[in-house]
C-alpha cells in the first residue's frame, strides 16, 4: 500500500496537493480512515452527506457540484452507468481488487467491476424499542397496522424505493409492479399509514435513541449503532421479507481530482481499511481478509448475522421505465 502511494505521488505530483471531495450518507465514513488516507497521500478529504439516493442523483444530474467520490447503492449504480454519470476506472485492474470477495466481483449493477468497488452491504428492515413495543414484532404490520402505543411514533426512511418496496411486500404486490391498480393499493396503504408517521428521516439512530420514534425503518448498521446506545432496540427481519443492498465506491463523471479519487477507491479495498468501515458503520464489507481486523463482538451481532429462520435478503435491480413512473407518482403524492 505504501508503495502504491509513493508511485501515485511520484507519477502525479498534484495528487499530494489536491483535495478529495466525497458525497455519501451521513455517519458512514470512519474519521480514522479519512485521517489515514490524508496522512498517506498528503491530501485533505472533504465529506458532504445526502439523505437519499434520489437527492444524490439529482445533484449529479445538476452538475455534481465538484464531487470526486460518491457511494451509490446497487440499483442506483445501474442508473448512473446508463446515464454516463460515473467514470470508467477499471476497478478490476486495481492492486487491491484481489481482496474483493468472489461474491461481489461480478454483480448485476457492474458486471465487470469497471466502475465501482464494494463499500458495505447489508439489509433494510425495521427496528423496534422493545421497552415500549410489546407483543409480536415479526411482521411489517408493526409499521402498517400499528398498536396504539406506536401510532405517531413511527419513522420511515426518506427513501422512495425502500419505503415503496416495504409497502409492496406487506400487500403481496411484486416489486417493480407495472400495474396501476396494484400501485394504487400501495399509495392507499402509505397514505393511511402517514397519519401515524412522525417523520420520514434517514437519520434513524438518533430518533430511536431519543425515543422520538419507537419503531423505525432502518438499515441494519444504524440499528446496531442505536442498540449500542440503547440496548432495548431490536432489529427485526420481517417474515414478509426485506431488502438486501450493497453500497459501492465510484467516481463521479468529470471528477476534478480523478487520480486522488482512484487512489481512494483502491485504498478502501485493503482488508484493514475495509475493516475500519465495518467497525465504524456496523455493516459487512465484502473484502476477504477484513475479518482479521474486525471487532470480535460484531461477528455474532444479530444485525449482521440474521437468525436461521430469517428470509433471505432480496436484491432489487432498477425497475422498468413504466414501473419507475408509477413509483415516482406514488412517492410524489405521498410527500405532498
N, C-alpha and C positions, 0 to 999 in steps of 0.2 A: 504494500500500500504506500509506504514511504517512497519507494522507487517510482511509483506512478505519479505521485505528487511532484517529485523532482522533475520527472520527464515532462509533465504538463507545464510546469512553470518555466522550464528551460525552452520548450518549444513555443510558448506563448507568454512572454513576459507580462503582457497586460493582464493576464489572469490573476496575478498576485496583487494587482491594484484595483481590480474591478469588484463591484458588489454583486450579490446574488439576491434576487427578489423572488420570493416564494409565495404562492397563493394557495391556501389549503384550509382545511377545517380548523376551528379553534381548539386549543389544548391537544394538539395532535403531533407536535414536533418537539422531541426532547431538548430542553435547553443545553444539556450536556453534549448532545450530538452536534448541535449547532456550534458550540464552543470548540469542540474537537475539530470540526471542519474548518472553522475560521483560523485556528492555530496551524493546521496542517497546510492550508492553501494560501494563507495570508490575505483573506478577503473578509468582508463584512456581510453577514446574512440578514436580510430584512424579511419579515413574515407578516402578511395580511391574511385575514380569515374571511370565509364566506359561511353562510348558514344553509346553503342547499346547492345541489348540482345545477339547478336552474339559474341561480344567481351567478355561479361561476361561468356557465356557458354564455349568459347574456353579457358578462363583462368581456369575455374573449371575442364575441361577435362584434362588440362595440370598439374593438381595437386592442384589447388586452392590457391596457394601462401599464405597459412596460414590464410585465412579469416574465420571469425566466422559467421557473419550475411550477408545475401545477400537480394536483393529486386527484385525478378523476376516478370515479367508480368504473366498474367493468362495462356496463351498458353505455355510460357517458363516453368512454373511450371510443366505442363504435361511432358515436355521433361526431366526435372531434376528428377522428381519422377520415371519416367520409366527407366532412366539410373542410378538410385541409387546415385545421386549426392547431395541429401539433407537428413538431419537427420529426422527420425520419432520422433517428440517431443510431440505428443498428445496435440496440442494446445486447442482442445475442452475441456480438463480437467483443463486448467489453470484458476486461480481465475477470471481474468478479461475477460475471454471469455463470461461471462454473459452479457457484454456490446455490443457484436457484433450484429449488426442489422440482423434480420431474413433473409433478402435478401441475405446476404453474408455468411451464415452459411453452407449451402450445395451448393457447387459450382462445376462446371464441372471439374475444374482442381484439386480439392482436396475435394472430396465429403464429407468426414468425418472431415475435418479440422484437419488432423493428422500431417500435415507438415507446415502449414502456417497460418498467421494471416493477416487481412487486414492492408494495409498501407495507400493507397489512391486510388481513382478511378476517371476516367474522360474520356475524348474523344480526338481523334486525327483528326484534320481537317486542316484548314489553317487560317492565319491572314494576313490582308492587311493594308497598311498605306493609309488611305483614303485621306491624304493630297496630295498624288501622284496618286493613282489609282482611276480613275473615272469610272462611268458607273456601269453596273450590275455586282455585285461580288458574286452572289448567286450560281454560278456553278463552277465546277472544271476546266472549260475552262479557268479560270483566270490563272491556272498553266500550262495547256497543250495546250492552243491556245491563248497565251498572247498578250496583246496590246503592241504597240511599246515601251511605257514608262516602261513596265515591263520586257522586254527582257534583259537578262544579270543581272537582279536584283532579281532573284528567288533563294530562298534557299529551298532545300529539306532535310528532315531528313536523317541522316546516319543510317537508319534502314531498312533493306531489306524488311521485311514483311509489314511495314507501307507504304512504297513507292509503292510496287507492288500492295497491296490491293487498294490503291487510284487509280492507273492506271487502274486496273480491273474495278472499279466502273465507271470510266469515259467511258470506252469502252463497258460497259454492259457485261463484262466477269465475270462468277461466281468466288467467292473466292475459292482458293484451286483447281483450274482447273487442270485436268489431260490431257487436250487436247493440244498437241504440237502446233497446228495451232493457238489456242487462245493465248497461251503464246508467240508465235512469234509476234503476233499483239501487245502484251504488251511491248515486247522488242523494237519493231519498234517505238512505241509511246515514250518510255522513251529515246531512242537514239536521236530521233528528238528533244525532249524537252531539252536534255543535252546541246545543243548549246546555250540555253538561261538561263541555270542554272549557277549561280555564285558559289554555294557551296553546298556540301552535309554535313550538320553540324547539330548536335543535340542541340547545344547551341543557340537556336533561338532568345532568348530575346535580346542578345547583338547585333545581326545582324539587328534586326528590329529597335531597339532604335537608333543605329548609322546611320541608313539609308543605310547601305550596301545592305540590302535586303528590298524591298518594298512589297514583297509577300513571305510568308514562310509557309511551312507545320509547324504545331505547335501542341503541347498539350495545352489543354485549360488553365491550370495553368500558363504555360510560357507566353501565350498570355496575360493573365490578368496582370502578372508582367510587361510585356512590356507596356501595357496600363497605368499602374501606373506611368511609367516614360515618356510615350509619348502618350497623350490622343487621338491622331489620329489613333491609332492602333485599329482595329476591328477584332474580332474572328468570323469566318464565319462557319455556319452549312450548307454545300453544299446540294443542292437539290438531288444530286445523292446518298447521304448517307455518313456516316463517321463511324469510328471505335470507339467502347467503349472498355475500358480496366480496369483492376484492378491490381495494383502492390501490392505484398504481402511480408511480412517479413518471411524469412525462415532461417534455419541454415544449413550451408554447411556441407557436409559429412566429418567427421573427424575434425570438428572444434576444435582447440586447447583449447578454453575456452568455453566448452559446457554449463556449468551451467550459466555462465555470459550471454551467448547468449540467453538462455531460459529466463533469467530474463528480458532481453531487449524485447523479444517478448511479454511477459506478460505486461511489462511496457507500451508499446505503445498502448495497448488496453484499458487503462484507459481513460475515456472521456476527462479529462482536458489535457492529453498528446496528444491524437488524435487531439484535437482542435489546439494544437500548430503546428501540421503538416499542417493542413488546413490554419491556419493564415499565415504560412510562405510560403508554396509551392503553395497555392491557388487551392487546389483540395479537393473534398469531401473525407470523410474518412471511412464511413461505420460503425461508432461506435455510438450507442444510447447514448444520453445524452451529446454528444460533442457540440451540438448546443448551449448549455448554455454558452460555453466558447469561441465561435467563434465571430470574429469581426462582428458587425451588418451589415456593408456595404457589406459583402460577400454574405449574404443571397439573395440579389436581383441582384447580379452581373450576366450579361448575359453569362459569360464564365462558370458559374456553373449552372445557371437556363436557359436552352435553351428556345427560343420563342415557342409558342404553335404550330406553323406550321412547326417546325423543324422535320426532320425524327428521328425515334428512333435510338439510337446507336446500332451498330452491333458488338456483341462479337464473336470473331473468334477462335475456337479451333485449335489445332495443325492439320496441313494438313497431308494427307496420304504420305507415302514414295514416291510414284510416283509424286504427286504434289510438294512435297518438293524438289525433284531432279530437276524439271523444274524451280522452283523458284530460286534455287541456280545457275542454268545455266544462267538465265536472269540477276541476280544480278552480277555474275562474269563478264559477257560480258559488262554490263553497267559500271562497275567500272574500267575496263581495258582501 
